[in-house]
Amino acid sequence: MENILKVIAVILAAIALIYWAIDAAKNKDLYAKELDTKILLLKIEYENALKGTDKMEALKKGREYYSFLRSIKNGDKRGPSIYDEASMANDIATMKEN
C-alpha cells in the first residue's frame, strides 16, 4: 500500500512538471511574439520619422529603436552604440529638408 502511494505521488509530480513545462513553453513563445511586435513597431516608427522632415523626431525614434534592440540582444541598457549613432546619422542625413 505504501509503495502504491509513492508511485501515485511520483506520477502526480511528473504530471505537474510536464504541465508546468508546457505552460512555460507557451509563455516563452508569447513573449517572443510580443518582442517581435515591439521591434517591428519601433522600426516602423523610425522609418516613418525618416520619411518626414523633423530630424530631431527621427533621431528620437532611432534611439528608441536601437536602444530596444541592444537591450534585448545583450541586456545593454546604456542606449545605442557608437555604430548605431553613425547609422542613424547616415539615415538622417538623407532626409528631406524643411
C-alpha positions as CSV (number, residue, x, y, z in Angstrom):
1,M,0.0,0.0,0.0
2,E,2.8,2.4,0.9
3,N,4.6,1.7,-2.4
4,I,1.4,2.4,-4.3
5,L,1.1,5.8,-2.7
6,K,4.7,6.6,-3.5
7,V,4.1,5.6,-7.2
8,I,1.0,7.8,-7.3
9,A,2.9,10.7,-5.8
10,V,5.6,10.3,-8.3
11,I,3.1,10.1,-11.2
12,L,1.3,13.3,-9.9
13,A,4.6,15.1,-9.6
14,A,5.6,14.1,-13.1
15,I,2.2,15.3,-14.5
16,A,2.6,18.6,-12.7
17,L,6.1,19.0,-14.1
18,I,5.0,18.3,-17.6
19,Y,2.1,20.7,-17.3
20,W,4.5,23.4,-16.0
21,A,7.0,22.8,-18.8
22,I,4.2,23.1,-21.5
23,D,2.9,26.3,-19.9
24,A,6.4,27.8,-19.7
25,A,7.0,27.0,-23.4
26,K,3.7,28.7,-24.3
27,N,4.7,31.8,-22.3
28,K,8.1,31.9,-23.9
29,D,6.5,31.8,-27.4
30,L,4.1,34.5,-26.4
31,Y,7.0,36.7,-25.0
32,A,9.0,36.2,-28.2
33,K,6.0,37.3,-30.3
34,E,5.5,40.3,-28.1
35,L,9.2,41.2,-28.6
36,D,8.9,40.8,-32.3
37,T,5.9,43.0,-32.4
38,K,7.6,45.7,-30.3
39,I,10.7,45.6,-32.6
40,L,8.5,45.9,-35.7
41,L,6.5,48.8,-34.2
42,L,9.7,50.7,-33.2
43,K,11.2,50.1,-36.6
44,I,8.1,51.3,-38.5
45,E,8.0,54.5,-36.3
46,Y,11.7,55.1,-37.0
47,E,11.2,54.6,-40.8
48,N,8.2,56.8,-40.8
49,A,10.1,59.5,-39.0
50,L,12.8,59.3,-41.6
51,K,10.2,59.9,-44.3
52,G,9.3,63.3,-42.7
53,T,11.4,66.4,-42.2
54,D,11.7,66.5,-38.4
55,K,15.3,65.3,-37.9
56,M,15.0,65.6,-34.1
57,E,12.0,63.3,-34.1
58,A,13.8,60.8,-36.4
59,L,16.8,60.8,-34.0
60,K,14.5,60.2,-31.0
61,K,12.7,57.3,-32.8
62,G,16.0,55.9,-34.0
63,R,17.4,55.9,-30.5
64,E,14.3,54.2,-29.1
65,Y,14.6,51.5,-31.8
66,Y,18.3,50.9,-31.4
67,S,18.2,51.1,-27.6
68,F,15.5,48.4,-27.5
69,L,17.4,46.2,-29.9
70,R,20.5,46.5,-27.7
71,S,18.6,45.8,-24.5
72,I,17.1,42.6,-25.7
73,K,20.2,41.3,-27.6
74,N,22.7,41.6,-24.8
75,G,21.0,43.3,-21.9
76,D,22.8,46.6,-22.6
77,K,20.7,49.4,-21.0
78,R,23.1,52.2,-22.0
79,G,21.4,53.0,-25.2
80,P,22.6,52.9,-28.8
81,S,26.2,52.2,-29.6
82,I,28.5,54.5,-31.5
83,Y,27.9,52.3,-34.5
84,D,24.1,52.8,-34.1
85,E,24.6,56.5,-33.8
86,A,26.6,56.5,-37.0
87,S,23.9,54.5,-38.8
88,M,21.3,57.0,-37.6
89,A,23.4,60.0,-38.7
90,N,23.6,58.5,-42.2
91,D,19.9,57.8,-42.3
92,I,19.1,61.3,-41.0
93,A,21.5,62.9,-43.5
94,T,19.4,61.5,-46.3
95,M,16.2,63.1,-45.0
96,K,14.4,65.9,-46.9
97,E,15.0,69.5,-45.7
98,N,12.1,71.6,-44.3
